[in-house]
Amino acid sequence: MKVLNSLKSAKKRHRDCRVVRRKGRVYVINKTNRRFKARQG
């Protein structure tokens, strides 16, 4: 998992990436290709 100050680039890496908010943090998750994970905040 990468910690990024902007998740826009992480969202564009794969077409199945989703931006999810959990506990005040913003995550990029991907169900089909699980290496594309990122966190902000």
mmCIF entry with sequence, helices, sheets and N, C-alpha, C, O atoms, coordinates in Angstrom:
data_MODEL
# 
_entry.id   MODEL 
# 
_entity.id                         1 
_entity.type                       polymer 
_entity.pdbx_number_of_molecules   1 
# 
_entity_poly.entity_id                      1 
_entity_poly.type                           'polypeptide(L)' 
_entity_poly.nstd_linkage                   no 
_entity_poly.nstd_monomer                   no 
_entity_poly.pdbx_seq_one_letter_code       MKVLNSLKSAKKRHRDCRVVRRKGRVYVINKTNRRFKARQG 
_entity_poly.pdbx_seq_one_letter_code_can   MKVLNSLKSAKKRHRDCRVVRRKGRVYVINKTNRRFKARQG 
_entity_poly.pdbx_strand_id                 A 
# 
loop_
_entity_poly_seq.entity_id 
_entity_poly_seq.num 
_entity_poly_seq.mon_id 
_entity_poly_seq.hetero 
1 1  MET n 
1 2  LYS n 
1 3  VAL n 
1 4  LEU n 
1 5  ASN n 
1 6  SER n 
1 7  LEU n 
1 8  LYS n 
1 9  SER n 
1 10 ALA n 
1 11 LYS n 
1 12 LYS n 
1 13 ARG n 
1 14 HIS n 
1 15 ARG n 
1 16 ASP n 
1 17 CYS n 
1 18 ARG n 
1 19 VAL n 
1 20 VAL n 
1 21 ARG n 
1 22 ARG n 
1 23 LYS n 
1 24 GLY n 
1 25 ARG n 
1 26 VAL n 
1 27 TYR n 
1 28 VAL n 
1 29 ILE n 
1 30 ASN n 
1 31 LYS n 
1 32 THR n 
1 33 ASN n 
1 34 ARG n 
1 35 ARG n 
1 36 PHE n 
1 37 LYS n 
1 38 ALA n 
1 39 ARG n 
1 40 GLN n 
1 41 GLY n 
# 
_struct_asym.id          A 
_struct_asym.entity_id   1 
# 
_struct_conf.conf_type_id            HELX_P 
_struct_conf.id                      HELX_P1 
_struct_conf.pdbx_PDB_helix_id       AA1 
_struct_conf.beg_label_comp_id       LYS 
_struct_conf.beg_label_asym_id       A 
_struct_conf.beg_label_seq_id        8 
_struct_conf.pdbx_beg_PDB_ins_code   ? 
_struct_conf.end_label_comp_id       LYS 
_struct_conf.end_label_asym_id       A 
_struct_conf.end_label_seq_id        11 
_struct_conf.pdbx_end_PDB_ins_code   ? 
_struct_conf.beg_auth_comp_id        LYS 
_struct_conf.beg_auth_asym_id        A 
_struct_conf.beg_auth_seq_id         8 
_struct_conf.end_auth_comp_id        LYS 
_struct_conf.end_auth_asym_id        A 
_struct_conf.end_auth_seq_id         11 
_struct_conf.pdbx_PDB_helix_class    1 
_struct_conf.details                 ? 
_struct_conf.pdbx_PDB_helix_length   4 
# 
_struct_conf_type.id          HELX_P 
_struct_conf_type.criteria    ? 
_struct_conf_type.reference   ? 
# 
_struct_sheet.id               AA1 
_struct_sheet.type             ? 
_struct_sheet.number_strands   4 
_struct_sheet.details          ? 
# 
loop_
_struct_sheet_order.sheet_id 
_struct_sheet_order.range_id_1 
_struct_sheet_order.range_id_2 
_struct_sheet_order.offset 
_struct_sheet_order.sense 
AA1 1 2 ? parallel      
AA1 2 3 ? anti-parallel 
AA1 3 4 ? anti-parallel 
# 
loop_
_struct_sheet_range.sheet_id 
_struct_sheet_range.id 
_struct_sheet_range.beg_label_comp_id 
_struct_sheet_range.beg_label_asym_id 
_struct_sheet_range.beg_label_seq_id 
_struct_sheet_range.pdbx_beg_PDB_ins_code 
_struct_sheet_range.end_label_comp_id 
_struct_sheet_range.end_label_asym_id 
_struct_sheet_range.end_label_seq_id 
_struct_sheet_range.pdbx_end_PDB_ins_code 
_struct_sheet_range.beg_auth_comp_id 
_struct_sheet_range.beg_auth_asym_id 
_struct_sheet_range.beg_auth_seq_id 
_struct_sheet_range.end_auth_comp_id 
_struct_sheet_range.end_auth_asym_id 
_struct_sheet_range.end_auth_seq_id 
AA1 1 LYS A 2  ? VAL A 3  ? LYS A 2  VAL A 3  
AA1 2 ALA A 38 ? GLN A 40 ? ALA A 38 GLN A 40 
AA1 3 ARG A 25 ? ILE A 29 ? ARG A 25 ILE A 29 
AA1 4 ARG A 18 ? ARG A 22 ? ARG A 18 ARG A 22 
# 
loop_
_atom_site.group_PDB 
_atom_site.id 
_atom_site.type_symbol 
_atom_site.label_atom_id 
_atom_site.label_alt_id 
_atom_site.label_comp_id 
_atom_site.label_asym_id 
_atom_site.label_entity_id 
_atom_site.label_seq_id 
_atom_site.pdbx_PDB_ins_code 
_atom_site.Cartn_x 
_atom_site.Cartn_y 
_atom_site.Cartn_z 
_atom_site.occupancy 
_atom_site.B_iso_or_equiv 
_atom_site.pdbx_formal_charge 
_atom_site.auth_seq_id 
_atom_site.auth_comp_id 
_atom_site.auth_asym_id 
_atom_site.auth_atom_id 
_atom_site.pdbx_PDB_model_num 
ATOM 1   N N  . MET A 1 1  ? 0.837   -1.181 0.000   1.00 0.00 ? 1  MET A N  1 
ATOM 2   C CA . MET A 1 1  ? 0.000   0.000  0.000   1.00 0.00 ? 1  MET A CA 1 
ATOM 3   C C  . MET A 1 1  ? 0.879   1.242  0.000   1.00 0.00 ? 1  MET A C  1 
ATOM 4   O O  . MET A 1 1  ? 1.847   1.332  0.755   1.00 0.00 ? 1  MET A O  1 
ATOM 5   N N  . LYS A 1 2  ? 0.535   2.184  -0.844  1.00 0.00 ? 2  LYS A N  1 
ATOM 6   C CA . LYS A 1 2  ? 1.281   3.430  -0.922  1.00 0.00 ? 2  LYS A CA 1 
ATOM 7   C C  . LYS A 1 2  ? 0.478   4.542  -0.254  1.00 0.00 ? 2  LYS A C  1 
ATOM 8   O O  . LYS A 1 2  ? -0.749  4.582  -0.354  1.00 0.00 ? 2  LYS A O  1 
ATOM 9   N N  . VAL A 1 3  ? 1.167   5.423  0.411   1.00 0.00 ? 3  VAL A N  1 
ATOM 10  C CA . VAL A 1 3  ? 0.548   6.610  0.991   1.00 0.00 ? 3  VAL A CA 1 
ATOM 11  C C  . VAL A 1 3  ? 0.853   7.774  0.054   1.00 0.00 ? 3  VAL A C  1 
ATOM 12  O O  . VAL A 1 3  ? 2.012   8.132  -0.154  1.00 0.00 ? 3  VAL A O  1 
ATOM 13  N N  . LEU A 1 4  ? -0.190  8.351  -0.501  1.00 0.00 ? 4  LEU A N  1 
ATOM 14  C CA . LEU A 1 4  ? -0.029  9.409  -1.507  1.00 0.00 ? 4  LEU A CA 1 
ATOM 15  C C  . LEU A 1 4  ? -0.727  10.674 -1.045  1.00 0.00 ? 4  LEU A C  1 
ATOM 16  O O  . LEU A 1 4  ? -1.704  10.618 -0.298  1.00 0.00 ? 4  LEU A O  1 
ATOM 17  N N  . ASN A 1 5  ? -0.217  11.824 -1.495  1.00 0.00 ? 5  ASN A N  1 
ATOM 18  C CA . ASN A 1 5  ? -0.902  13.070 -1.173  1.00 0.00 ? 5  ASN A CA 1 
ATOM 19  C C  . ASN A 1 5  ? -1.989  13.394 -2.192  1.00 0.00 ? 5  ASN A C  1 
ATOM 20  O O  . ASN A 1 5  ? -2.802  14.289 -1.962  1.00 0.00 ? 5  ASN A O  1 
ATOM 21  N N  . SER A 1 6  ? -2.014  12.677 -3.315  1.00 0.00 ? 6  SER A N  1 
ATOM 22  C CA . SER A 1 6  ? -3.115  12.823 -4.265  1.00 0.00 ? 6  SER A CA 1 
ATOM 23  C C  . SER A 1 6  ? -3.454  11.446 -4.815  1.00 0.00 ? 6  SER A C  1 
ATOM 24  O O  . SER A 1 6  ? -2.570  10.711 -5.254  1.00 0.00 ? 6  SER A O  1 
ATOM 25  N N  . LEU A 1 7  ? -4.735  11.098 -4.791  1.00 0.00 ? 7  LEU A N  1 
ATOM 26  C CA . LEU A 1 7  ? -5.134  9.755  -5.222  1.00 0.00 ? 7  LEU A CA 1 
ATOM 27  C C  . LEU A 1 7  ? -5.590  9.719  -6.667  1.00 0.00 ? 7  LEU A C  1 
ATOM 28  O O  . LEU A 1 7  ? -5.990  8.670  -7.173  1.00 0.00 ? 7  LEU A O  1 
ATOM 29  N N  . LYS A 1 8  ? -5.531  10.868 -7.333  1.00 0.00 ? 8  LYS A N  1 
ATOM 30  C CA . LYS A 1 8  ? -5.997  10.897 -8.722  1.00 0.00 ? 8  LYS A CA 1 
ATOM 31  C C  . LYS A 1 8  ? -5.147  10.011 -9.624  1.00 0.00 ? 8  LYS A C  1 
ATOM 32  O O  . LYS A 1 8  ? -5.670  9.330  -10.505 1.00 0.00 ? 8  LYS A O  1 
ATOM 33  N N  . SER A 1 9  ? -3.836  10.021 -9.401  1.00 0.00 ? 9  SER A N  1 
ATOM 34  C CA . SER A 1 9  ? -2.951  9.183  -10.212 1.00 0.00 ? 9  SER A CA 1 
ATOM 35  C C  . SER A 1 9  ? -3.155  7.714  -9.910  1.00 0.00 ? 9  SER A C  1 
ATOM 36  O O  . SER A 1 9  ? -3.065  6.873  -10.804 1.00 0.00 ? 9  SER A O  1 
ATOM 37  N N  . ALA A 1 10 ? -3.433  7.397  -8.635  1.00 0.00 ? 10 ALA A N  1 
ATOM 38  C CA . ALA A 1 10 ? -3.626  5.998  -8.260  1.00 0.00 ? 10 ALA A CA 1 
ATOM 39  C C  . ALA A 1 10 ? -4.918  5.438  -8.851  1.00 0.00 ? 10 ALA A C  1 
ATOM 40  O O  . ALA A 1 10 ? -5.006  4.251  -9.165  1.00 0.00 ? 10 ALA A O  1 
ATOM 41  N N  . LYS A 1 11 ? -5.921  6.308  -9.000  1.00 0.00 ? 11 LYS A N  1 
ATOM 42  C CA . LYS A 1 11 ? -7.187  5.851  -9.543  1.00 0.00 ? 11 LYS A CA 1 
ATOM 43  C C  . LYS A 1 11 ? -7.069  5.518  -11.028 1.00 0.00 ? 11 LYS A C  1 
ATOM 44  O O  . LYS A 1 11 ? -7.791  4.659  -11.533 1.00 0.00 ? 11 LYS A O  1 
ATOM 45  N N  . LYS A 1 12 ? -6.156  6.201  -11.728 1.00 0.00 ? 12 LYS A N  1 
ATOM 46  C CA . LYS A 1 12 ? -6.040  6.001  -13.172 1.00 0.00 ? 12 LYS A CA 1 
ATOM 47  C C  . LYS A 1 12 ? -5.185  4.793  -13.544 1.00 0.00 ? 12 LYS A C  1 
ATOM 48  O O  . LYS A 1 12 ? -5.088  4.445  -14.720 1.00 0.00 ? 12 LYS A O  1 
ATOM 49  N N  . ARG A 1 13 ? -4.558  4.146  -12.546 1.00 0.00 ? 13 ARG A N  1 
ATOM 50  C CA . ARG A 1 13 ? -3.655  3.050  -12.884 1.00 0.00 ? 13 ARG A CA 1 
ATOM 51  C C  . ARG A 1 13 ? -4.376  1.842  -13.468 1.00 0.00 ? 13 ARG A C  1 
ATOM 52  O O  . ARG A 1 13 ? -3.813  1.110  -14.282 1.00 0.00 ? 13 ARG A O  1 
ATOM 53  N N  . HIS A 1 14 ? -5.636  1.633  -13.047 1.00 0.00 ? 14 HIS A N  1 
ATOM 54  C CA . HIS A 1 14 ? -6.370  0.464  -13.508 1.00 0.00 ? 14 HIS A CA 1 
ATOM 55  C C  . HIS A 1 14 ? -7.830  0.864  -13.588 1.00 0.00 ? 14 HIS A C  1 
ATOM 56  O O  . HIS A 1 14 ? -8.274  1.738  -12.844 1.00 0.00 ? 14 HIS A O  1 
ATOM 57  N N  . ARG A 1 15 ? -8.582  0.237  -14.480 1.00 0.00 ? 15 ARG A N  1 
ATOM 58  C CA . ARG A 1 15 ? -9.957  0.710  -14.668 1.00 0.00 ? 15 ARG A CA 1 
ATOM 59  C C  . ARG A 1 15 ? -10.898 0.258  -13.562 1.00 0.00 ? 15 ARG A C  1 
ATOM 60  O O  . ARG A 1 15 ? -11.997 0.798  -13.440 1.00 0.00 ? 15 ARG A O  1 
ATOM 61  N N  . ASP A 1 16 ? -10.492 -0.729 -12.744 1.00 0.00 ? 16 ASP A N  1 
ATOM 62  C CA . ASP A 1 16 ? -11.360 -1.198 -11.666 1.00 0.00 ? 16 ASP A CA 1 
ATOM 63  C C  . ASP A 1 16 ? -11.082 -0.535 -10.324 1.00 0.00 ? 16 ASP A C  1 
ATOM 64  O O  . ASP A 1 16 ? -11.640 -0.950 -9.309  1.00 0.00 ? 16 ASP A O  1 
ATOM 65  N N  . CYS A 1 17 ? -10.232 0.482  -10.300 1.00 0.00 ? 17 CYS A N  1 
ATOM 66  C CA . CYS A 1 17 ? -9.897  1.136  -9.035  1.00 0.00 ? 17 CYS A CA 1 
ATOM 67  C C  . CYS A 1 17 ? -11.093 1.919  -8.507  1.00 0.00 ? 17 CYS A C  1 
ATOM 68  O O  . CYS A 1 17 ? -11.796 2.595  -9.258  1.00 0.00 ? 17 CYS A O  1 
ATOM 69  N N  . ARG A 1 18 ? -11.305 1.813  -7.202  1.00 0.00 ? 18 ARG A N  1 
ATOM 70  C CA . ARG A 1 18 ? -12.383 2.541  -6.542  1.00 0.00 ? 18 ARG A CA 1 
ATOM 71  C C  . ARG A 1 18 ? -11.800 3.394  -5.428  1.00 0.00 ? 18 ARG A C  1 
ATOM 72  O O  . ARG A 1 18 ? -10.857 2.986  -4.750  1.00 0.00 ? 18 ARG A O  1 
ATOM 73  N N  . VAL A 1 19 ? -12.368 4.585  -5.243  1.00 0.00 ? 19 VAL A N  1 
ATOM 74  C CA . VAL A 1 19 ? -11.977 5.453  -4.138  1.00 0.00 ? 19 VAL A CA 1 
ATOM 75  C C  . VAL A 1 19 ? -12.993 5.256  -3.017  1.00 0.00 ? 19 VAL A C  1 
ATOM 76  O O  . VAL A 1 19 ? -14.192 5.444  -3.221  1.00 0.00 ? 19 VAL A O  1 
ATOM 77  N N  . VAL A 1 20 ? -12.511 4.876  -1.828  1.00 0.00 ? 20 VAL A N  1 
ATOM 78  C CA . VAL A 1 20 ? -13.374 4.538  -0.703  1.00 0.00 ? 20 VAL A CA 1 
ATOM 79  C C  . VAL A 1 20 ? -12.940 5.350  0.502   1.00 0.00 ? 20 VAL A C  1 
ATOM 80  O O  . VAL A 1 20 ? -11.744 5.519  0.741   1.00 0.00 ? 20 VAL A O  1 
ATOM 81  N N  . ARG A 1 21 ? -13.922 5.866  1.280   1.00 0.00 ? 21 ARG A N  1 
ATOM 82  C CA . ARG A 1 21 ? -13.614 6.583  2.516   1.00 0.00 ? 21 ARG A CA 1 
ATOM 83  C C  . ARG A 1 21 ? -13.892 5.667  3.691   1.00 0.00 ? 21 ARG A C  1 
ATOM 84  O O  . ARG A 1 21 ? -14.988 5.120  3.821   1.00 0.00 ? 21 ARG A O  1 
ATOM 85  N N  . ARG A 1 22 ? -12.878 5.501  4.558   1.00 0.00 ? 22 ARG A N  1 
ATOM 86  C CA . ARG A 1 22 ? -13.046 4.695  5.768   1.00 0.00 ? 22 ARG A CA 1 
ATOM 87  C C  . ARG A 1 22 ? -12.352 5.395  6.923   1.00 0.00 ? 22 ARG A C  1 
ATOM 88  O O  . ARG A 1 22 ? -11.153 5.668  6.875   1.00 0.00 ? 22 ARG A O  1 
ATOM 89  N N  . LYS A 1 23 ? -13.138 5.683  7.975   1.00 0.00 ? 23 LYS A N  1 
ATOM 90  C CA . LYS A 1 23 ? -12.596 6.255  9.226   1.00 0.00 ? 23 LYS A CA 1 
ATOM 91  C C  . LYS A 1 23 ? -11.798 7.519  8.968   1.00 0.00 ? 23 LYS A C  1 
ATOM 92  O O  . LYS A 1 23 ? -10.740 7.715  9.567   1.00 0.00 ? 23 LYS A O  1 
ATOM 93  N N  . GLY A 1 24 ? -12.288 8.377  8.089   1.00 0.00 ? 24 GLY A N  1 
ATOM 94  C CA . GLY A 1 24 ? -11.620 9.640  7.812   1.00 0.00 ? 24 GLY A CA 1 
ATOM 95  C C  . GLY A 1 24 ? -10.445 9.540  6.867   1.00 0.00 ? 24 GLY A C  1 
ATOM 96  O O  . GLY A 1 24 ? -9.826  10.557 6.553   1.00 0.00 ? 24 GLY A O  1 
ATOM 97  N N  . ARG A 1 25 ? -10.119 8.349  6.404   1.00 0.00 ? 25 ARG A N  1 
ATOM 98  C CA . ARG A 1 25 ? -9.044  8.179  5.434   1.00 0.00 ? 25 ARG A CA 1 
ATOM 99  C C  . ARG A 1 25 ? -9.632  7.815  4.087   1.00 0.00 ? 25 ARG A C  1 
ATOM 100 O O  . ARG A 1 25 ? -10.706 7.221  3.999   1.00 0.00 ? 25 ARG A O  1 
ATOM 101 N N  . VAL A 1 26 ? -8.911  8.181  3.035   1.00 0.00 ? 26 VAL A N  1 
ATOM 102 C CA . VAL A 1 26 ? -9.355  7.886  1.679   1.00 0.00 ? 26 VAL A CA 1 
ATOM 103 C C  . VAL A 1 26 ? -8.457  6.789  1.122   1.00 0.00 ? 26 VAL A C  1 
ATOM 104 O O  . VAL A 1 26 ? -7.231  6.899  1.151   1.00 0.00 ? 26 VAL A O  1 
ATOM 105 N N  . TYR A 1 27 ? -9.082  5.733  0.617   1.00 0.00 ? 27 TYR A N  1 
ATOM 106 C CA . TYR A 1 27 ? -8.337  4.594  0.088   1.00 0.00 ? 27 TYR A CA 1 
ATOM 107 C C  . TYR A 1 27 ? -8.679  4.382  -1.376  1.00 0.00 ? 27 TYR A C  1 
ATOM 108 O O  . TYR A 1 27 ? -9.790  4.677  -1.816  1.00 0.00 ? 27 TYR A O  1 
ATOM 109 N N  . VAL A 1 28 ? -7.713  3.869  -2.123  1.00 0.00 ? 28 VAL A N  1 
ATOM 110 C CA . VAL A 1 28 ? -7.980  3.334  -3.459  1.00 0.00 ? 28 VAL A CA 1 
ATOM 111 C C  . VAL A 1 28 ? -7.843  1.830  -3.339  1.00 0.00 ? 28 VAL A C  1 
ATOM 112 O O  . VAL A 1 28 ? -6.794  1.322  -2.942  1.00 0.00 ? 28 VAL A O  1 
ATOM 113 N N  . ILE A 1 29 ? -8.919  1.110  -3.688  1.00 0.00 ? 29 ILE A N  1 
ATOM 114 C CA . ILE A 1 29 ? -8.888  -0.343 -3.633  1.00 0.00 ? 29 ILE A CA 1 
ATOM 115 C C  . ILE A 1 29 ? -9.245  -0.890 -4.997  1.00 0.00 ? 29 ILE A C  1 
ATOM 116 O O  . ILE A 1 29 ? -9.878  -0.216 -5.810  1.00 0.00 ? 29 ILE A O  1 
ATOM 117 N N  . ASN A 1 30 ? -8.833  -2.119 -5.235  1.00 0.00 ? 30 ASN A N  1 
ATOM 118 C CA . ASN A 1 30 ? -9.082  -2.754 -6.524  1.00 0.00 ? 30 ASN A CA 1 
ATOM 119 C C  . ASN A 1 30 ? -9.330  -4.228 -6.258  1.00 0.00 ? 30 ASN A C  1 
ATOM 120 O O  . ASN A 1 30 ? -8.448  -4.939 -5.775  1.00 0.00 ? 30 ASN A O  1 
ATOM 121 N N  . LYS A 1 31 ? -10.552 -4.689 -6.579  1.00 0.00 ? 31 LYS A N  1 
ATOM 122 C CA . LYS A 1 31 ? -10.905 -6.069 -6.286  1.00 0.00 ? 31 LYS A CA 1 
ATOM 123 C C  . LYS A 1 31 ? -10.237 -7.055 -7.243  1.00 0.00 ? 31 LYS A C  1 
ATOM 124 O O  . LYS A 1 31 ? -9.882  -8.162 -6.839  1.00 0.00 ? 31 LYS A O  1 
ATOM 125 N N  . THR A 1 32 ? -10.062 -6.666 -8.501  1.00 0.00 ? 32 THR A N  1 
ATOM 126 C CA . THR A 1 32 ? -9.544  -7.621 -9.476  1.00 0.00 ? 32 THR A CA 1 
ATOM 127 C C  . THR A 1 32 ? -8.026  -7.688 -9.453  1.00 0.00 ? 32 THR A C  1 
ATOM 128 O O  . THR A 1 32 ? -7.457  -8.768 -9.609  1.00 0.00 ? 32 THR A O  1 
ATOM 129 N N  . ASN A 1 33 ? -7.350  -6.541 -9.259  1.00 0.00 ? 33 ASN A N  1 
ATOM 130 C CA . ASN A 1 33 ? -5.897  -6.533 -9.225  1.00 0.00 ? 33 ASN A CA 1 
ATOM 131 C C  . ASN A 1 33 ? -5.475  -5.905 -7.907  1.00 0.00 ? 33 ASN A C  1 
ATOM 132 O O  . ASN A 1 33 ? -5.421  -4.681 -7.785  1.00 0.00 ? 33 ASN A O  1 
ATOM 133 N N  . ARG A 1 34 ? -5.176  -6.742 -6.922  1.00 0.00 ? 34 ARG A N  1 
ATOM 134 C CA . ARG A 1 34 ? -5.057  -6.258 -5.549  1.00 0.00 ? 34 ARG A CA 1 
ATOM 135 C C  . ARG A 1 34 ? -3.768  -5.515 -5.255  1.00 0.00 ? 34 ARG A C  1 
ATOM 136 O O  . ARG A 1 34 ? -3.605  -5.010 -4.144  1.00 0.00 ? 34 ARG A O  1 
ATOM 137 N N  . ARG A 1 35 ? -2.833  -5.426 -6.215  1.00 0.00 ? 35 ARG A N  1 
ATOM 138 C CA . ARG A 1 35 ? -1.631  -4.651 -5.904  1.00 0.00 ? 35 ARG A CA 1 
ATOM 139 C C  . ARG A 1 35 ? -1.891  -3.161 -5.930  1.00 0.00 ? 35 ARG A C  1 
ATOM 140 O O  . ARG A 1 35 ? -1.122  -2.407 -5.334  1.00 0.00 ? 35 ARG A O  1 
ATOM 141 N N  . PHE A 1 36 ? -2.941  -2.699 -6.594  1.00 0.00 ? 36 PHE A N  1 
ATOM 142 C CA . PHE A 1 36 ? -3.205  -1.266 -6.716  1.00 0.00 ? 36 PHE A CA 1 
ATOM 143 C C  . PHE A 1 36 ? -3.958  -0.778 -5.487  1.00 0.00 ? 36 PHE A C  1 
ATOM 144 O O  . PHE A 1 36 ? -5.177  -0.610 -5.517  1.00 0.00 ? 36 PHE A O  1 
ATOM 145 N N  . LYS A 1 37 ? -3.213  -0.552 -4.400  1.00 0.00 ? 37 LYS A N  1 
ATOM 146 C CA . LYS A 1 37 ? -3.824  -0.030 -3.188  1.00 0.00 ? 37 LYS A CA 1 
ATOM 147 C C  . LYS A 1 37 ? -3.098  1.256  -2.813  1.00 0.00 ? 37 LYS A C  1 
ATOM 148 O O  . LYS A 1 37 ? -1.879  1.356  -2.947  1.00 0.00 ? 37 LYS A O  1 
ATOM 149 N N  . ALA A 1 38 ? -3.862  2.235  -2.344  1.00 0.00 ? 38 ALA A N  1 
ATOM 150 C CA . ALA A 1 38 ? -3.244  3.483  -1.904  1.00 0.00 ? 38 ALA A CA 1 
ATOM 151 C C  . ALA A 1 38 ? -4.094  4.080  -0.796  1.00 0.00 ? 38 ALA A C  1 
ATOM 152 O O  . ALA A 1 38 ? -5.292  3.819  -0.691  1.00 0.00 ? 38 ALA A O  1 
ATOM 153 N N  . ARG A 1 39 ? -3.424  4.906  0.044   1.00 0.00 ? 39 ARG A N  1 
ATOM 154 C CA . ARG A 1 39 ? -4.113  5.532  1.150   1.00 0.00 ? 39 ARG A CA 1 
ATOM 155 C C  . ARG A 1 39 ? -3.746  7.006  1.196   1.00 0.00 ? 39 ARG A C  1 
ATOM 156 O O  . ARG A 1 39 ? -2.624  7.393  0.870   1.00 0.00 ? 39 ARG A O  1 
ATOM 157 N N  . GLN A 1 40 ? -4.707  7.818  1.604   1.00 0.00 ? 40 GLN A N  1 
ATOM 158 C CA . GLN A 1 40 ? -4.463  9.249  1.783   1.00 0.00 ? 40 GLN A CA 1 
ATOM 159 C C  . GLN A 1 40 ? -5.041  9.673  3.125   1.00 0.00 ? 40 GLN A C  1 
ATOM 160 O O  . GLN A 1 40 ? -6.162  9.298  3.468   1.00 0.00 ? 40 GLN A O  1 
ATOM 161 N N  . GLY A 1 41 ? -4.270  10.465 3.896   1.00 0.00 ? 41 GLY A N  1 
ATOM 162 C CA . GLY A 1 41 ? -4.777  10.973 5.165   1.00 0.00 ? 41 GLY A CA 1 
ATOM 163 C C  . GLY A 1 41 ? -4.468  10.090 6.347   1.00 0.00 ? 41 GLY A C  1 
ATOM 164 O O  . GLY A 1 41 ? -4.845  10.412 7.474   1.00 0.00 ? 41 GLY A O  1 
# 
